[in-house]
């Protein structure tokens, strides 16, 4: 995309060093977290209504943080509010996560990310 600045929003991890971007915003810190034992979060539109079950510091794993989830290996939701400066509007933004499973979905402002 000639003439457009690339911006990366990322969790702190090794991979952001491998991608050349002039601007990097880290999303480490407090996130809202909820397990989805019955896999009903998407049908229940949690991406639009929000979650508020627990808080977790990212980066970390729920198995290390929550004793009751030591053996849990299924769906879970993370949610965080953040704002980007107005100068980012109309720019291509790369969202990079480290530590996700091979199958993950991302919503931004209630819409599925492409």
Backbone as CSV, one residue per row, in Angstrom:
resi,resn,N_x,N_y,N_z,CA_x,CA_y,CA_z,C_x,C_y,C_z
1,UNK,0.850,-1.173,0.000,0.000,0.000,0.000,0.895,1.234,0.000
2,UNK,1.225,1.687,-1.150,2.113,2.822,-1.288,1.488,4.077,-0.679
3,UNK,2.308,4.786,0.075,1.860,6.026,0.665,1.115,5.876,1.978
4,UNK,0.890,4.653,2.442,0.202,4.448,3.716,1.192,3.913,4.731
5,UNK,1.146,4.469,5.928,2.017,4.026,7.004,1.458,2.744,7.608
6,UNK,2.333,1.789,7.880,1.925,0.554,8.539,2.128,0.697,10.034
7,UNK,1.160,0.273,10.798,1.195,0.372,12.251,0.921,-1.005,12.815
8,UNK,1.649,-1.378,13.850,1.443,-2.687,14.450,1.015,-2.521,15.900
9,UNK,-0.051,-3.209,16.271,-0.506,-3.285,17.651,-0.186,-4.697,18.104
10,UNK,0.553,-4.840,19.198,1.102,-6.147,19.545,1.190,-6.353,21.037
11,UNK,1.303,-7.607,21.409,1.730,-7.947,22.746,3.248,-7.954,22.717
12,UNK,3.873,-7.655,23.828,5.325,-7.682,23.908,5.796,-9.110,23.683
13,UNK,6.549,-9.334,22.641,7.085,-10.654,22.372,8.168,-10.549,21.314
14,UNK,8.840,-11.621,21.083,9.936,-11.668,20.128,9.502,-11.259,18.731
15,UNK,8.306,-11.648,18.309,7.900,-11.485,16.925,7.800,-10.040,16.468
16,UNK,7.495,-9.117,17.360,7.404,-7.731,16.909,8.751,-7.221,16.440
17,UNK,9.840,-7.815,16.903,11.172,-7.421,16.456,11.432,-7.889,15.029
18,UNK,10.729,-8.900,14.590,10.940,-9.455,13.259,10.143,-8.720,12.187
19,UNK,9.151,-7.962,12.588,8.315,-7.223,11.648,8.717,-5.753,11.673
20,UNK,8.990,-5.211,10.528,9.403,-3.812,10.457,8.178,-2.910,10.418
21,UNK,7.989,-2.146,11.456,6.887,-1.198,11.551,7.418,0.076,12.207
22,UNK,7.014,1.237,11.700,7.499,2.490,12.287,6.870,2.808,13.634
23,UNK,5.691,2.253,13.908,4.982,2.525,15.152,4.518,1.203,15.743
24,UNK,4.773,0.988,17.037,4.331,-0.223,17.728,3.640,0.203,19.015
25,UNK,2.446,-0.321,19.253,1.714,-0.092,20.490,1.534,-1.435,21.180
26,UNK,1.998,-1.562,22.404,1.917,-2.834,23.128,0.612,-2.907,23.921
27,UNK,0.039,-4.100,23.967,-1.217,-4.310,24.678,-1.036,-5.155,25.937
28,UNK,0.173,-5.250,26.427,0.419,-5.975,27.671,-0.330,-5.284,28.810
29,UNK,-0.662,-6.066,29.836,-1.318,-5.488,31.002,-2.594,-6.219,31.352
30,UNK,-3.495,-5.512,32.019,-4.753,-6.099,32.486,-5.723,-6.329,31.334
31,UNK,-6.266,-7.535,31.263,-7.307,-7.911,30.309,-8.448,-8.542,31.090
32,UNK,-9.656,-8.433,30.569,-10.782,-9.181,31.110,-10.721,-10.582,30.500
33,UNK,-11.144,-11.579,31.277,-10.969,-12.972,30.861,-12.191,-13.782,31.289
34,UNK,-12.590,-14.714,30.416,-13.704,-15.601,30.763,-13.548,-16.920,30.014
35,UNK,-13.689,-18.027,30.737,-13.672,-19.329,30.076,-15.023,-19.543,29.397
36,UNK,-15.013,-20.360,28.362,-16.222,-20.639,27.595,-16.392,-22.152,27.521
37,UNK,-16.674,-22.755,28.674,-16.753,-24.219,28.791,-17.763,-24.848,27.835
38,UNK,-18.855,-24.152,27.576,-19.903,-24.695,26.719,-19.825,-24.155,25.285
39,UNK,-18.768,-23.409,24.993,-18.553,-22.847,23.662,-19.786,-22.073,23.166
40,UNK,-20.300,-21.208,24.046,-21.498,-20.441,23.709,-21.233,-18.942,23.590
41,UNK,-19.987,-18.526,23.754,-19.663,-17.106,23.721,-19.967,-16.415,22.411
42,UNK,-19.641,-17.076,21.300,-19.910,-16.445,20.004,-21.406,-16.340,19.756
43,UNK,-22.145,-17.416,19.984,-23.601,-17.387,19.801,-24.243,-16.396,20.777
44,UNK,-23.660,-16.262,21.966,-24.166,-15.324,22.961,-23.703,-13.892,22.743
45,UNK,-22.942,-13.675,21.658,-22.447,-12.343,21.268,-21.608,-11.673,22.342
46,UNK,-20.779,-12.465,23.019,-19.901,-11.894,24.037,-19.004,-10.829,23.432
47,UNK,-18.691,-10.941,22.155,-17.854,-9.953,21.476,-18.529,-8.588,21.428
48,UNK,-19.846,-8.548,21.539,-20.587,-7.290,21.506,-21.009,-6.835,22.895
49,UNK,-21.361,-7.801,23.744,-21.866,-7.452,25.072,-20.752,-7.302,26.098
50,UNK,-19.593,-7.897,25.821,-18.463,-7.808,26.735,-18.454,-8.942,27.741
51,UNK,-17.308,-9.100,28.344,-17.128,-10.121,29.380,-16.606,-9.429,30.627
52,UNK,-16.824,-10.009,31.767,-16.366,-9.368,32.985,-16.129,-10.348,34.106
53,UNK,-15.870,-11.579,33.758,-15.751,-12.633,34.755,-14.542,-12.446,35.668
54,UNK,-13.357,-12.322,35.083,-12.103,-12.205,35.848,-11.159,-11.256,35.127
55,UNK,-10.082,-10.918,35.804,-9.015,-10.162,35.163,-7.744,-10.977,35.186
56,UNK,-6.945,-10.811,34.136,-5.686,-11.529,34.013,-4.652,-10.579,33.417
57,UNK,-3.428,-10.703,33.855,-2.338,-9.913,33.290,-1.778,-10.661,32.089
58,UNK,-1.660,-9.960,30.981,-1.092,-10.511,29.751,0.264,-9.859,29.537
59,UNK,1.305,-10.593,29.238,1.299,-12.016,28.919,1.334,-12.900,30.164
60,UNK,0.577,-13.950,30.100,0.569,-15.039,31.086,-0.379,-16.093,30.552
61,UNK,-0.455,-17.211,31.230,-1.420,-18.239,30.818,-2.412,-18.442,31.946
62,UNK,-3.649,-18.746,31.570,-4.658,-18.928,32.615,-4.325,-20.101,33.502
63,UNK,-3.649,-21.124,32.975,-3.285,-22.279,33.798,-2.310,-21.885,34.913
64,UNK,-1.473,-20.909,34.645,-0.515,-20.455,35.661,-1.144,-19.473,36.652
65,UNK,-2.147,-18.747,36.215,-2.741,-17.695,37.048,-3.885,-18.211,37.919
66,UNK,-4.755,-19.032,37.355,-5.954,-19.468,38.062,-5.846,-20.941,38.439
67,UNK,-5.815,-21.196,39.723,-5.665,-22.574,40.211,-6.780,-23.492,39.701
68,UNK,-8.009,-22.984,39.617,-9.122,-23.819,39.174,-9.089,-24.122,37.667
69,UNK,-8.167,-23.521,36.949,-8.070,-23.753,35.498,-6.785,-24.467,35.093
70,UNK,-6.096,-25.067,36.044,-4.818,-25.740,35.751,-4.946,-26.771,34.635
71,UNK,-6.065,-27.493,34.596,-6.252,-28.555,33.606,-7.211,-28.159,32.487
72,UNK,-7.629,-26.909,32.451,-8.582,-26.462,31.436,-7.850,-26.165,30.123
73,UNK,-8.280,-26.796,29.054,-7.661,-26.609,27.732,-8.749,-26.503,26.672
74,UNK,-9.559,-25.483,26.753,-10.621,-25.296,25.762,-10.789,-23.797,25.519
75,UNK,-11.961,-23.396,25.077,-12.195,-22.014,24.665,-12.176,-21.048,25.845
76,UNK,-11.650,-19.862,25.564,-11.655,-18.772,26.541,-11.654,-17.453,25.781
77,UNK,-12.087,-16.415,26.446,-12.181,-15.088,25.851,-11.320,-14.104,26.626
78,UNK,-10.664,-13.247,25.891,-9.913,-12.124,26.448,-10.495,-10.850,25.861
79,UNK,-10.525,-9.797,26.674,-11.092,-8.529,26.208,-10.306,-7.382,26.823
80,UNK,-10.090,-6.366,26.014,-9.365,-5.195,26.493,-9.811,-3.966,25.724
81,UNK,-9.924,-2.863,26.419,-10.198,-1.581,25.778,-8.870,-0.889,25.511
82,UNK,-8.749,-0.291,24.347,-7.601,0.547,24.057,-7.988,1.524,22.960
83,UNK,-7.267,2.598,22.883,-7.523,3.625,21.874,-6.245,3.863,21.091
84,UNK,-6.419,4.159,19.837,-5.296,4.536,18.988,-5.442,6.014,18.647
85,UNK,-4.334,6.709,18.481,-4.412,8.127,18.107,-5.144,8.322,16.781
86,UNK,-5.758,9.477,16.603,-6.491,9.772,15.376,-5.613,9.654,14.138
87,UNK,-4.329,9.895,14.278,-3.430,9.826,13.113,-3.368,8.407,12.532
88,UNK,-3.852,7.407,13.286,-3.858,6.029,12.781,-5.052,5.755,11.862
89,UNK,-6.048,6.646,11.877,-7.246,6.416,11.068,-6.876,6.336,9.587
90,UNK,-7.423,5.311,8.930,-7.147,5.108,7.513,-5.848,4.378,7.233
91,UNK,-5.130,4.022,8.261,-3.860,3.313,8.104,-4.091,1.805,8.211
92,UNK,-3.182,1.061,7.633,-3.208,-0.400,7.755,-2.602,-0.761,9.108
93,UNK,-3.324,-1.553,9.893,-2.877,-1.917,11.237,-2.742,-3.425,11.324
94,UNK,-1.589,-3.893,11.778,-1.356,-5.324,11.991,-1.510,-5.607,13.474
95,UNK,-2.356,-6.560,13.809,-2.572,-6.961,15.192,-1.846,-8.287,15.391
96,UNK,-0.846,-8.298,16.270,-0.004,-9.473,16.463,-0.172,-9.991,17.884
97,UNK,-0.525,-11.265,18.014,-0.637,-11.904,19.319,0.430,-12.983,19.426
98,UNK,0.939,-13.170,20.597,1.893,-14.242,20.854,1.255,-15.187,21.874
99,UNK,1.341,-16.467,21.629,0.816,-17.437,22.575,-0.618,-17.858,22.322
100,UNK,-1.178,-17.525,21.169,-2.528,-17.973,20.848,-2.495,-19.383,20.278
101,UNK,-3.604,-20.064,20.409,-3.756,-21.374,19.796,-3.852,-21.194,18.282
102,UNK,-3.757,-22.280,17.566,-3.815,-22.216,16.108,-5.168,-21.731,15.600
103,UNK,-6.199,-21.852,16.400,-7.526,-21.415,15.983,-8.025,-20.345,16.939
104,UNK,-8.000,-19.129,16.495,-8.451,-18.012,17.319,-9.261,-17.053,16.462
105,UNK,-10.180,-16.361,17.095,-10.976,-15.339,16.419,-10.780,-14.031,17.159
106,UNK,-10.818,-12.943,16.413,-10.622,-11.609,16.990,-11.750,-10.712,16.540
107,UNK,-12.325,-9.958,17.474,-13.325,-8.952,17.171,-12.781,-7.594,17.602
108,UNK,-13.065,-6.593,16.816,-12.685,-5.224,17.149,-13.945,-4.381,17.080
109,UNK,-14.288,-3.768,18.197,-15.506,-2.964,18.294,-16.742,-3.751,17.845
110,UNK,-16.797,-5.028,18.240,-17.953,-5.864,17.946,-18.002,-6.462,16.555
111,UNK,-16.985,-6.196,15.733,-16.950,-6.737,14.371,-15.763,-7.697,14.231
112,UNK,-16.000,-8.797,13.510,-14.914,-9.759,13.294,-13.787,-9.100,12.508
113,UNK,-12.550,-9.308,12.965,-11.386,-8.766,12.267,-11.113,-9.596,11.019
114,UNK,-10.732,-8.930,9.958,-10.447,-9.633,8.703,-9.012,-10.123,8.662
